[in-house]
C-alpha cells in the first residue's frame, strides 16, 4: 500500500517536473502560472536541485516577458500620442470661418 502511494506521488512529481521543463523551454507563461499554483512536495535532493534550476530559468523567462511587454506598452503610448497630435480638429457645421 505504502509503495503504491509513494509510486503515485513520485509519478506526479516527475510529471510536474517534466511539464515545468516544457513550459520553460516553450516560454509558456500560462502553463508556468498553473504549475506554480500547484507545486508538489519534493523529497529527493536531486529533484530539489533540478527544480531550483528550472524555477530560476522560469523567473528569467517571466522577467524577460515582463520587460518586452513594458517596451511594447511604451511604444504603443508613443504611437497613440503621435496619432493624437496629428489628428485634425473636426469643424462643426455651425462654425463660422472668417
MODELLER restraints for C-alpha pairs under 7 A, 6 or more apart:
rsr = mdl.restraints
at = mdl.atoms
rsr.add(forms.Gaussian(group=physical.xy_distance, feature=features.Distance(at['CA:13:A'], at['CA:40:A']), mean=6.30, stdev=0.5))
rsr.add(forms.Gaussian(group=physical.xy_distance, feature=features.Distance(at['CA:20:A'], at['CA:32:A']), mean=6.76, stdev=0.5))
rsr.add(forms.Gaussian(group=physical.xy_distance, feature=features.Distance(at['CA:20:A'], at['CA:35:A']), mean=6.90, stdev=0.5))
rsr.add(forms.Gaussian(group=physical.xy_distance, feature=features.Distance(at['CA:21:A'], at['CA:54:A']), mean=6.89, stdev=0.5))
rsr.add(forms.Gaussian(group=physical.xy_distance, feature=features.Distance(at['CA:23:A'], at['CA:31:A']), mean=5.96, stdev=0.5))
rsr.add(forms.Gaussian(group=physical.xy_distance, feature=features.Distance(at['CA:23:A'], at['CA:32:A']), mean=5.84, stdev=0.5))
rsr.add(forms.Gaussian(group=physical.xy_distance, feature=features.Distance(at['CA:24:A'], at['CA:57:A']), mean=6.82, stdev=0.5))
rsr.add(forms.Gaussian(group=physical.xy_distance, feature=features.Distance(at['CA:24:A'], at['CA:58:A']), mean=5.61, stdev=0.5))
rsr.add(forms.Gaussian(group=physical.xy_distance, feature=features.Distance(at['CA:27:A'], at['CA:61:A']), mean=6.38, stdev=0.5))
rsr.add(forms.Gaussian(group=physical.xy_distance, feature=features.Distance(at['CA:42:A'], at['CA:48:A']), mean=6.21, stdev=0.5))
